[in-house]
Amino acid sequence: MKKILEILEIPQFENPFVLWTLILLAPYIIWYVIWGRKSWATLKVSTITPLKKVAGGVYHYLQHVPFVLRCFVFALIIVALARPRSSKIFEATSVEGVDIMLIMDISTSMLAQDFKPNRLNASKDIAIEFVSQRQTDRIGLTVFAGESFIQCPPTTDRTTLINLIAKVQTGLITDGTAIGNGLATAVSRLRDSDAKSKVAILMTDGVNNSGNVTPETAGELAKLHRIRVYTIGIGSNGTAPYPAQTPYGIQMIQQPVEIDEALLKDIATQTGGQYFRATNNTKLIEIYSQINEMEKTKNLIDSFPIYKEEFLIYALAAFCLLMLELLIRLFVLRRIP
């Protein structure tokens, strides 16, 4: 049925009450049929018997054409005044994105090479890939070591963000692992966001050992502002090769992997997020893929009609019929004065 209506394109009317004026055509037609003939020219003859067998010619029927055209003109003008219009349903899609803050550990322990080429560069490469896939979200970057700062506020400018991620390196700030400061800095940026979904992804390879905000306090702040925190512990099990400065230059030494998994799990649980453990590049890629799937952007579809005015067609048709009537009266049904 819907397709049939679309094919027929039955118009709607902005002022349908105007159509009631078409009732006036009824008394006009009645007047024409009953009394209209009295206005016709007559000729008195003694008898019409010889004329009864004569068939009516073309002019006999043409004399009614102006009346019919006048009725159509009146009807078309009324329809035009009722403002006919056709409508089609359009769907407008808007996107309800997610505000995401990446929180990256840039302490010197992130130079351990249990990831290829090392933990920091692996984290940067995979984070860049993650950013590239989230085209409709605002994403920012917070980095931390012994203290923290915002490298990039939440933005939709993918190119700028990717360039800033690529420039991240160790030694930018005091060394250490201030997990609480890193999370609190990200929360302070996300708390004023008007997005319905706010997410923080915290990556670290160590234990909180510096900063003036405890991770527990930062977790409570994230929960208060309805920010889901996904935590990722980066590091293989046991020990990992780490480039250390020795009297003989930089040499690789085996360093114990110490990740406060209990703390990271607690932060994720209380904020509605999830904890992940990445032991190699492949596992880290899988973790980001899981987060990407869990934090879907929402497409909001709003349907609304688009109207196209069609009164001009009826007005032009009325004008053309009116001109036709005048031409017939002037050149076909001319009367002798």
Protein Blocks (a to p, Z undefined) as FASTA:
>chain_A
ZZmmmmnopacdfblmlmmmmmmmmmmmmmmmmmmmmmpccdddfbfklmmmpccdfklm
mmmmmmmmmmmmmmmmmmmmnopaddddddddddddddddddddfbfklmpckbcfbfkl
mmmmmmmmmmmmmmmbccdddddffbccdfbdcdfblklmmmmmmmgcehkaccdjdfkl
mmmmmmmmmmmpcbfbdcdddddfbdcfedjbdfklmmmmmmmnopacddddeddehiad
dddddfkbpcdddddddddfklmmmmmmmnopacdddfbfklmmmmmmmmmmmmccdddd
ddddddddfklmmmmmmmmmmmmmmmmmmmmmcccZZ
